[in-house]
Amino acid sequence: MTTTMPKDTRGLAGQTIGDTEICAVNQTSLIYRGYEIADLAAHATFEDVAHLLLVGHKPSAAERSAFAEELASLRAIPDGLKRLLKEIAPAALASHPMSILRTGVSYLSHFDRDVEDHSPEAELRKAKRLVAQIPTIIGYGQMVRDDRTPVDPDPKLDHAANLLWCMSGEPPTELAAKVMDVSLILYAEHDFNASTFTSRVIASTMSDLHSAVCGGIGALKGELHGGANEKAMEMLSEIHAFVSAGSGNVDDFMQRAFAEKRKLMGFGHRVYKQGDHRAGILRSWGLKVAAERGPEAQKWFDLGDAVQKIMLEQKSIHPNVDFPCGMTYYAMGIPVPQYTPIFVASRVTGWAAHVMEQHRDNRIIRPLANYTGPELREWRDG
Ligand SMILES: CC(C)(COP(=O)(O)OP(=O)(O)OC[C@H]1O[C@@H](n2cnc3c(N)ncnc32)[C@H](O)[C@@H]1OP(=O)(O)O)[C@@H](O)C(=O)NCCC(=O)NCCS
């Protein structure tokens, strides 16, 4: 007689499956190697956080500038990848930018001399190259999609500003660069979330960093995980269209969604039940961008507030970081399908840190399954 798993343990809910020194996700705090996320968002840069996660400690001033300079020097991508991106990235094709990015990372693996070397030194070298090159792939792909001439990365720009530059060919405002930097800090790491867990499972077979990052990209793409930042904005656009067409007000839309048992994108979290504090940090920066851009940007935050209020009052479900992210990136003029690739540009630091940690003290991750299929039977009888 077989029985199914209790609902509350499905999806490994509530189960601790390993140790990590990298990150602690608690109800009221998110800590990267001992530093709280609000502290990092207020006082660090993405380069600082990347150093903290990958190298393992807060950089000194000299380490910080050497690290940032090294990242800036590693941004170029091979001509062969540029040719491939011209083939696969045009808007006329069905490829999502996450799939383009996954292919781009896989392509890079073939030319990385360290690809099969799992030593900590080699993994750090590979991680730095990927952190530096992923924004170039994103930017190059977007310019191809827009039918514009791609630009080279600008070594004078910080990581976040360079990402915006590569995607648009326009130097970002100081505020846009700052907000992008903060969002990259907030997205960098989150313990055993689905994509990091995927990367660790891949690493645990003693596979390579590039494979683990490709797997991470695949897991992050889904709308229940990183893909939610795009879907949250699409949902707000749908609500806006519903209201503008005179089909009803925001509450009417929400009641219909509740009746259809629809998942509202950018809400809920496996761990945070009293709210995701990254959301509040990003929202406050998003509001600054909206104030700079004017009423057309501000209206999405007003609509978001109305949705958030109904979710909280009627379902007691809080927004997660992907909800304000959608509105913030929209206010910054970033094309919606690039929201999740930008998440990758940040989370690759967390994935790489976890791959290194996994390889330092490895045991293959191989859980058990609860069999619910037919009783034992004879092939010749059936
Ligand atoms: C994040 C998410 C996948 C977590 O899933 P989970 O841990 O299995 O969800 P929970 O166990 O907390 O859900 C509890 C209840 O709230 C409901 N719920 C959770 N998130 C919801 C949402 N965004 N919209 C509507 N209902 C939601 C669930 O359907 C469930 O209802 P039930 O008990 O009637 O089945 C889920 O909240 C979700 O799909 N959110 C939308 C996608 C998203 O924003 N993802 C980004 C996460 S950072």
The ligand as an SDF file (V2000), in Angstrom:
LIG
                    3D

 48 50  0  0  0  0  0  0  0  0999 V2000
    6.6040   31.8310   -4.0720 C   0  0  0  0  0  0  0  0  0  0  0  0
    5.6630   30.6500   -4.1200 C   0  0  0  0  0  0  0  0  0  0  0  0
    6.0640   29.7430   -5.2870 C   0  0  0  0  0  0  0  0  0  0  0  0
    5.7880   29.8860   -2.8060 C   0  0  0  0  0  0  0  0  0  0  0  0
    5.0500   28.7190   -2.9440 O   0  0  0  0  0  0  0  0  0  0  0  0
    4.6500   27.8520   -1.6560 P   0  0  0  0  0  0  0  0  0  0  0  0
    5.6880   27.9740   -0.6090 O   0  0  0  0  0  0  0  0  0  0  0  0
    4.3590   26.4780   -2.1410 O   0  0  0  0  0  0  0  0  0  0  0  0
    3.3100   28.5990   -1.2270 O   0  0  0  0  0  0  0  0  0  0  0  0
    2.6160   28.5720    0.2080 P   0  0  0  0  0  0  0  0  0  0  0  0
    2.6620   27.2040    0.7570 O   0  0  0  0  0  0  0  0  0  0  0  0
    3.1590   29.6880    1.0270 O   0  0  0  0  0  0  0  0  0  0  0  0
    1.1210   28.9630   -0.1830 O   0  0  0  0  0  0  0  0  0  0  0  0
    0.1440   29.0090    0.8300 C   0  0  0  0  0  0  0  0  0  0  0  0
   -1.1930   29.3360    0.2160 C   0  0  0  0  0  0  0  0  0  0  0  0
   -1.1360   30.6620   -0.3060 O   0  0  0  0  0  0  0  0  0  0  0  0
   -1.4730   30.6490   -1.6800 C   0  0  0  0  0  0  0  0  0  0  0  0
   -0.5910   31.5570   -2.3960 N   0  0  0  0  0  0  0  0  0  0  0  0
    0.7500   31.6640   -2.2240 C   0  0  0  0  0  0  0  0  0  0  0  0
    1.2230   32.5770   -3.0660 N   0  0  0  0  0  0  0  0  0  0  0  0
    0.1800   33.0480   -3.7640 C   0  0  0  0  0  0  0  0  0  0  0  0
    0.0510   34.0060   -4.7770 C   0  0  0  0  0  0  0  0  0  0  0  0
    1.1230   34.6430   -5.2540 N   0  0  0  0  0  0  0  0  0  0  0  0
   -1.1720   34.2630   -5.2810 N   0  0  0  0  0  0  0  0  0  0  0  0
   -2.2620   33.6160   -4.8090 C   0  0  0  0  0  0  0  0  0  0  0  0
   -2.1910   32.6960   -3.8520 N   0  0  0  0  0  0  0  0  0  0  0  0
   -0.9860   32.4120   -3.3340 C   0  0  0  0  0  0  0  0  0  0  0  0
   -1.2040   29.2220   -2.1520 C   0  0  0  0  0  0  0  0  0  0  0  0
   -1.9790   28.9070   -3.3020 O   0  0  0  0  0  0  0  0  0  0  0  0
   -1.5990   28.4390   -0.9360 C   0  0  0  0  0  0  0  0  0  0  0  0
   -3.0140   28.3240   -0.9200 O   0  0  0  0  0  0  0  0  0  0  0  0
   -3.7060   26.9260   -0.5290 P   0  0  0  0  0  0  0  0  0  0  0  0
   -3.2400   26.6460    0.8820 O   0  0  0  0  0  0  0  0  0  0  0  0
   -5.1480   27.2320   -0.6640 O   0  0  0  0  0  0  0  0  0  0  0  0
   -3.1930   25.9240   -1.5140 O   0  0  0  0  0  0  0  0  0  0  0  0
    4.1970   31.1390   -4.2800 C   0  0  0  0  0  0  0  0  0  0  0  0
    3.9120   32.0600   -3.2640 O   0  0  0  0  0  0  0  0  0  0  0  0
    3.9500   31.7500   -5.6500 C   0  0  0  0  0  0  0  0  0  0  0  0
    3.6540   31.0240   -6.6030 O   0  0  0  0  0  0  0  0  0  0  0  0
    4.0810   33.0880   -5.7710 N   0  0  0  0  0  0  0  0  0  0  0  0
    3.8960   33.7370   -7.0700 C   0  0  0  0  0  0  0  0  0  0  0  0
    5.1760   33.6590   -7.8720 C   0  0  0  0  0  0  0  0  0  0  0  0
    6.2650   34.5140   -7.2720 C   0  0  0  0  0  0  0  0  0  0  0  0
    6.0670   35.6800   -6.9820 O   0  0  0  0  0  0  0  0  0  0  0  0
    7.4700   33.9430   -7.1700 N   0  0  0  0  0  0  0  0  0  0  0  0
    8.6430   34.6440   -6.6860 C   0  0  0  0  0  0  0  0  0  0  0  0
    9.0400   34.1160   -5.3460 C   0  0  0  0  0  0  0  0  0  0  0  0
   10.3480   35.0890   -4.6380 S   0  0  0  0  0  0  0  0  0  0  0  0
  1  2  1  0
  2  3  1  0
  2  4  1  0
  2 36  1  0
  4  5  1  0
  5  6  1  0
  6  7  2  0
  6  8  1  0
  6  9  1  0
  9 10  1  0
 10 11  2  0
 10 12  1  0
 10 13  1  0
 13 14  1  0
 14 15  1  0
 15 16  1  0
 15 30  1  0
 16 17  1  0
 17 18  1  0
 17 28  1  0
 18 19  1  0
 18 27  1  0
 19 20  2  0
 20 21  1  0
 21 22  1  0
 21 27  2  0
 22 23  1  0
 22 24  2  0
 24 25  1  0
 25 26  2  0
 26 27  1  0
 28 29  1  0
 28 30  1  0
 30 31  1  0
 31 32  1  0
 32 33  2  0
 32 34  1  0
 32 35  1  0
 36 37  1  0
 36 38  1  0
 38 39  2  0
 38 40  1  0
 40 41  1  0
 41 42  1  0
 42 43  1  0
 43 44  2  0
 43 45  1  0
 45 46  1  0
 46 47  1  0
 47 48  1  0
M  END
$$$$
